[in-house]
Amino acid sequence: MKNICTYIICLVISLPFQNAVYAQNGDNIVVPCAVPFYRELDFIVGDWQVFHNSNGKLAGYDRIGRTLRGCAIQQSWISLDDHFSSEYVPFRMYGKSLTAFNGSEWVHMWVDNNAGVQILKGGREKDRFVLRSEKPVGGYEYKLTWQKGQKGRLLNLHERRKVSSNSEDTWETLYEWVYIKNLNQNILPEDEEVE
């Protein structure tokens, strides 16, 4: 009886490892995030120099890449001007986001060193990729738009409007940026934290 119990325990413990070996042998390869709708946002992936659309001045650097075996997109933003600074927050902003497809829509979570946190949801709308705030933040709803530009560029627009019963209220532009591929990747700053 003791040998049978030991055999059953060993068999149960070894089953997950047998499946892993089976998958590694290539007989039954599963890549969960390889289907096309997980690649809808791939056009923003890259190392970017980011410029203000209004005056052409350099705003910062944005490093955007796929992570978690292609199941998410991770963004690392470093601001090079005082666009987000204020008398209460006198230092320049840097932040990170993680964006993933949940089966029906894209979910984007942003966190930065200015205590900013946003959760936006959405997806493709014609020739744009639009994410909207799930809940109001400080009495505002937010909208983030990505669009392919000419010559491999990206257009990035972030807007907000006061939450009201009138859905026709106008959107206020927080920033409108042009992303250009960073050809000199050595100028990208390193992250502060050791990961």
N, C-alpha and C positions, 0 to 999 in steps of 0.2 A: 504494500500500500504506500509505503514511504517513497519507493522508487517511482511509482506512478505519479504521486504529487510533485516530486522533484522534476520529473519529465514535463508535466503540464506547465509548471512555473517557468522552466527554461524555454519551452515552446512559446508561451505568451510573451516573455521578455524578448525573445529573438525575432518575433514577427515584424516589428517596425524596422529592424535592421535588414531583414530580408527584402522588404519593400524598397528600402533606400538603395540597396545593392542592385535590385532589379531595375530601378529607375536609372541608376548610374551606368548600368550596362548599355543603356540606350534602347532597350526593348520597348519601354513604355514611357517615353519622355513627355512630361507635362510642363508647359511653360504657361502658368496661369494668366499672366498679363501680356501675352503676345498677340492677342486678338486685336483687330484694327481700332476699335473704339478706345483702347488704352493708349493709342498713339496719336490721338487727335490734337494733343497739345505739344507734340514733339517739335513743332516749328519754333518754340521759344527756347529750346535747349541750346546752350552755347555760352561762351565767355564774351561779355558785351561791355563796350563803352557806351554810356548813356548820356544823351545831350538834351537840354531843354529845347523843345520844338520852337519856342518863341524867339530865342536869341542865339541858339547854337552853342551855348556854353556847356562845358562838361559838368554833369550833375553827379556822376558816380560810376561805379562798376557793379555789374550784376553777373554772377556766375550761376548758371542754371543747368542742372544735370539730372539725369534719371538715376534713381536709387532703388534699393530693395528689389533687385532683379527686374527692374522696369515697371514695378507696380506703383511708383510715385515719382513726382518731380520735386526736387529740392532746389530752393533758391537762396542765395547768399548775397545780400545787398549791402554796399558800402557807399554812403553819401560823401561827396567831396565838396559840397557847398553847404550853406546854412539854410537851405530851403525849409527844413523841418525844425530848425532851432527857434527858440523863443527866450524871453527873459527868464522863464521858469526852467527851461531845458536848454542851457547854453552850449551844449556839445552836439556834435554831428551824429546823425542817426546811422545805425547799422541794424540789420534785421535778417530774419530767415523765415522762409515759408516752406510748407510741405503741401503738395497738391496731389490728389488721387481721385480716381473714378470709383464711385461706390456701387456701381451696377445700374444706376439710373441718372446720376448727375455727377459733376466734378465738385469736389470739396477742397477749399483752399484755406489753410490756417496760417496766419501771419503773426509773428511776434517780433518786437524790436526793443532796443535799449532805451527807448523813450516811454516805456510802459504801454506801448500800443499793442493791442491784440484785436484781430479781426477774423471772423469766420465768414467766408463768402462761398456761394454755391451757384452753379450754372453750367453753361456749356456753349456749344456752337450756335450762333444766330447769324445766318447768312454767311457773310465773309468775315465775321468777327467771332471772337471767343469772349463771352461776357459772363462775369461772375458778380453776384449781388449779395449784399449783406443778408444774413439769415435773420438777424434781429437788429433793431436800431442800437447805435452806439452813441451815447451823449445826445440823444434827440435827433440823430441823423441816420439816414440809410445811405449806403455806399455802393458804388458800381466801379468795377475794374474791367477794362476792355483791352484785349490784345488783338492786333491786326497785322497781317503781313504787309510790309511796305515794298517799295521798289528796291532793286539791287541788293536783295538779301537783308534788308533792314526790317525792323519791327517798329510798330507804333504802339505806345502804351499810354492809356488815358485812365486817370482815376478821378472820379466825380463823387459829389455828395449832394443831398438835398434834405431839408428839414422834413421830419415825419409829420404829415398832416392828413386830413381827410381828402384833400385835393391832390389827386394823383397826377395832375397836370403841372404841378410846381416845377420850376426849372432846376436843372442840375447845375451846380457850381463846380468848375474845374479846379481840382487841387493840384494836379500836375499833368502835363502832356509831354511825353518824352519820345525821343527817337533812339532806338537801339542799333548800334553798328558793331559788327563782329570785331572783337579785340584781337588784332593780329600780333601784338607784342604781349604775350601772356605773362612775361616776367614782371610787368608793371602792376599786376594784380596784388593787392595787399593780402597778407596771410590773415587767417582768422585769429582773433585774440585768444580764444579758448583752445586748450589742447584737447583733442578728441581722441 
